[in-house]
Every structure is written in structure tokens, then in C-alpha cells.
Amino acid sequence: MNLHHQPDTAILLRRDADGIATLTLNRPQARNPLSEAMLAALSEAFTAIAADRSVRAVILAAAGPVFSAGHDLKEMTAHRADADRGRAYFADILGCCSGVMQQITALPQPVIAAVEGTATAAGCQLVASCDLAVAGNEARFCTPGVHIGLFCSTPMVALSRNLSAKHAMEMLLLGEMVPAEEALRMGLLNRVVPAGDALAEAHRLAAIIASKSSATVKIGKRAFYEQREMGLKAAYDHASAVMVENMLARDAEEGIGAFMAKRAPIWES
């Protein structure tokens, strides 16, 4: 187990155990905003995890009653006094946030959101950007920007790639709170569990993933997101080429051989 020697006051906590890295947003008194500091901490953590071969799955959780309230509006509003009325700052902070979301997709390891409480605006975007998401049954989700004249256009990118078009537009146009069970039906979540159990369920899923060949999981995750952006023929061509290379990999040879011999596989990675 590796606790990374962090004080409990760190803005983002990391705890490693059994091949699973758990990152916890740790500004509960401020509703875990995706502030400059939080985005920087997440980016740094994802960069480190991407290069850490001991990590086979990642869980993203949060301290306190709110998973994340999204961007720090006070931090952003302060820059309206800038000479350009904040244009350069807004572009920078939104670019940083988009970069973190793309880091999650590009990460070799699957990322599982464990949500208790509310996840709003960019906080909802963070959940939608994770590969899997589990929530307690009292969790709620929304993209409320439309209420304050600021349409949730960047959260829309992640939502529109997870939900059906009409469900995504419903969240974006109405800005209403969506209960966990409804978010499950919409496709934002994989599981809904009793309140307080989201982290335990996320760990259960992460442990299953951690038992697989990490090389194979890496290949599959990357190919999933690559083919999704392609037309049908290009997607099949790409997936076929990936599968040929995967078939020639050591872990595929071992896994197929183990299956045929009716024994447990011994993964190289």
C-alpha cells in the first residue's frame, strides 16, 4: 500500500492498494470545485499514474456531501476586472479543464467515478468523462448553466458521448437535478448502490479490472475511444488491425492457451 505521504489537507489525495489508485477530491468545504489548483493536481496525478505500471485501475472519489460543483465561479468572476474582461483567463481555465477530461480518456488504465452527493456542471462532466461510474442512490447530477446564462457547452462534449442525444439535450436545456436512478437509465451511470456504498462498489469493479492483463485492457480502452470517432467501415478496419496485433501479443497467447488447457492465465503485465 502506498499513501504517497500526503497530508490530509492536500487538495487531492491519492491512495494505492492492490493495483488500484484512488484519487479523492479533498476540498469538501468549498464543494470540491474544479479550480485552477484542483485541475493542476488532477493533471499531475493522471500524468504520474499513466507512467506507473503498478496501477491497473483508477477510482475517482470525493470527500464531503458534494462530489464536485464544477468550475470555481468566484475564481472566474474575479478575472472580469482584467483588461480583456477575462477572455484570456476563461480560455485558459476551460482549456485546462478540457485537457484533464482528455487525460482521463487517454489514460492507459480505466477510471471509475464513485459518486456520492451532487455532481454539477463541470463536476457532471468529470463523471461523464470517466470510463465507468457508480453512484449512491441519493446522488444527483445536473448541468445547470442555462439557469445563469452560461450554457454548459464543455460538459456537453462528455454528456453527448455518453447519453442519447435527447437525454443529453434534456439535461443541458432544462438544467434540472437528475436523480441517480434516472441518471442510470440515461446512461450516465453503470451502477446505483445504497448511499455510502459507491466507493466500495467502485473498488469491486476496479479489482475485477485489476485482475485482467493490463496490456490487454490498455489496448482495448484506447481502441474503444479511437473507433468511436470513426465512420463504420473505418472503425471496423481499425478494430481489426488492433485485434491482429493483440492476437500476436504474449498475453493473448497465454490467455487463449490457458482457456484451452482449463487453467488460470499468468499475465505478463
RABELJO-V402350 format. One record per residue. NEAR is the number of other C-alpha atoms within 10 Angstrom. Layout:
# RABELJO-V402350
near
NEAR
NEAR
This chain:
# RABELJO-V402350
near
10
10
13
10
9
12
10
9
9
13
17
24
23
19
16
17
12
15
19
22
26
27
20
21
26
23
21
16
11
12
22
27
25
24
19
17
12
20
21
16
19
24
19
12
16
21
15
10
19
16
11
13
13
16
21
28
28
29
24
23
24
25
20
17
15
24
33
33
22
22
22
17
12
9
11
15
12
11
16
14
9
11
9
10
13
16
12
12
15
15
10
13
17
15
13
17
26
19
13
22
23
14
17
23
18
17
19
25
29
24
25
27
28
29
35
28
22
23
26
28
24
30
25
25
26
25
31
25
26
23
18
20
25
27
31
22
20
17
27
24
28
24
31
21
19
16
12
8
8
9
17
20
15
15
27
21
15
23
26
16
15
18
19
14
11
11
18
22
15
13
22
23
16
14
21
17
18
19
15
26
19
15
23
17
13
16
17
28
25
15
21
22
18
13
15
17
18
24
24
13
21
25
21
12
16
24
16
10
19
22
13
17
18
23
20
17
18
17
16
17
17
17
16
14
12
14
17
12
11
12
9
11
10
13
17
13
12
15
16
12
12
15
15
10
11
17
14
10
13
14
21
18
13
16
18
13
14
14
11
9
10
9
10
11
18
12
16
10
13
